[in-house]
């Protein structure tokens, strides 16, 4: 039975979300999955979806077609998913990157958008969710197809793993600085290296050093700190607001950026990825950022070395698509077993 992966090329290039999709495509290709490639241009995409993809789907009589979700404008997404379901003989597998009902479209005013998003998710024959909490959310909304959890993204990191240096209790943070408003309240003595667009330099503490904007491929060479920080929302005492709450469900790609580069992480204890960090011993979980300085003061160089060595082990797995491979193989086995028992 053949596996196919639909390659959808998003427009924004220097973005972590795009990197996650492109890496996932590369890992699937490395596994020998057949590629259904799409054009880059906006007009070309529309023409391709309406006039080329239907004929490709008609030639696929069995197997699995993997689509990363969400991909494409809503009207194109509908055509793609309907084409797979009604024109091909294959099973539709959705690899979830984001659920907007949990991230951006929170509230009754987004009821129509969220209903449509859920309808797309309900079309899948199988799904890869980002966490057990996300899976529960899907089940509570009548998504009945088999689901496996990824828990943490792989990361195709072309740079050497950062060597361990003298422990100086330093941190780094890479991401969307506009929405990371907690940075304006960051008052730790620990040096924080900051990466991203549109920094609010005049509102940051003197311990924050802005480093600039770099491509996802170049950024790992710049992460010269002891820990990578995973935090979101407006507060330092907890992760709150839509983006902070979303950490309970998603798997931030910056987690994999840090780990694949050789940096242990510091993460909010209620974040979904906190369980993975504990399981692999590759970082620290905290209730509040106000605890961090004391925790790092108590951490011995020997304890840090253990965290670093564990991080190197998980980095090597990530660089070869280990977590996605495990998730997709488990899901396809579930689908095969379900088909046999029908």
DAHUCOR-V409806 format. One line per field, one symbol per residue. ss: DSSP state (a for helix, b for strand, c for the rest). Layout:
BEGIN
ss: ???
END
This chain:
BEGIN
ss: ccbbbbbccccccccaaaaaaaaaaaaaaacccbbbbccccaaaaaaaaaacaaaaaaaccccbbbbbbccccaaaaaaaaaaaaaacccbbbbbbcccaaaaccccaaaaaaaaaaaaaaacccbbbbccaaaaaaaaacccccbbbbcccccccccccccccccccccbbbbccccccaaaaaccccccbbbbcccccaaaccccbbbbbcccaaaaaaaccccbbbbccccccccccaaaaaaccccccaaaaaaaaaccbbbbbcccccaaaaaaaccbbbbccaaaaaaaaaaccaaaaaaaaaaaaaaaaaacccaaaaaaaaaaaaaaaaaaacc
END
